[in-house]
């Protein structure tokens, strides 16, 4: 039984494609499917909150709240003096 060079290339290429797809699926599961499933479970239990957003999350809302709190603390600190 002789394995040709062409068949070996196809086998290696197929293995590489399967490996890449498996890694991509794991990353997608970790980054998107798991958090969405957790969000769904928490909502069924009655927890409320912002929806899950990929990569940046609640950074815009957190930045607004941080700026507001810094402004308020600055105003109260200098307003009392």
Residue pairs with C-beta under 8 A, 6 or more apart in sequence:
31 54
32 54
35 52
36 52
39 51
39 52
42 49
50 58
50 61
